[in-house]
Amino acid sequence: MFPKVQDRHKPERPLIPNGLGVFYVLISTIYLFLLQGFQSLNSAVNQNSPALNLAVCILFGGFMGLLDDWIDLRWRYKAFLPIFAALPLGVLRQGTPIMSTYIFGKIDFSQITFWGIHGEMIFYFGVIPLIATVTTNTVNQLGGLNGLETICPSIVLIALMLVSGPDYKVLLYIPLAVYLILAFFNFQGKIFVGNTGSFAIGITLASYAIIANIEQTLLISILPFIFNSSLILINVLFLKRRSRLKMEGNILKADHRRSLVTLIAYYHPTTERKLVLIISLIFVFTTAVAVLVAT
């Protein structure tokens, strides 16, 4: 049913089904639409509900990831795709234009005017697309090893749930459960979620943080993603060098430090699973800090 690609970090390079992130997209959106339906039965119909907005964003993100899996877009093009996935949040005015920041306190965009542009317009059509673009692209760039594209986002998603209210947590019950199941099989080396999964989970993190007004928690939690992307972009754009791992039996090594993965493999050559677990522990640390700051 699914196209197979080589698992490049196994000595025998087996063929693994790719693109199973589509199950996350389908099941999550069905759940969110049903949740919207049940909520509408118990109250006045709210066309601008968080469940509906999150479902639309996941559909947008999943479609754009599927498009990338299908025609293999260049980074210069697909880097801007999350802007379109964030459109529902801006157009429907989802989220609160008051952002909490650890350094500057709370910023109320509704009280700001910049070059004649009202602050709310800046928030909905500037800040929100920026958050979605950075989050989705950085999540998508940390991959290549079994588990990285699923375990690390799941850790961040759990942190976002911990600091949000009960009305928002219910949005992620099924999406998180589905992605954890995919993470289990991905870590075992039995499936890949593909760009469909990584784009969809990236836009989930961004849109949920905006809807629940916990952007600060998101930023602290995804610092390893941002660090990894910064290393990659500096090397690709300015030094014209790409990161890659070397294999010696089951051990992954690197002779350079051009990404988070190669940085760790440079100083500590190890197996694929141990490398994924080390990076996952880094995310456990940053998300724990994010939760502590939020509380």
PyMOL commands that set and color helices and strands:
alter all, ss='L'
color gray80, all
select helices_A, chain A and resi 21-42+50-71+75-78+81-85+87-91+109-111+119-141+148-163+166-187+194-211+215-221+223-238+260-267+272-294
alter helices_A, ss='H'
color red, helices_A
select strands_A, chain A and resi 4-6+15-17+98-101+105-108+113-114+117-118+246-248+251-253+270-271
alter strands_A, ss='S'
color yellow, strands_A
deselect
rebuild
show_as cartoon
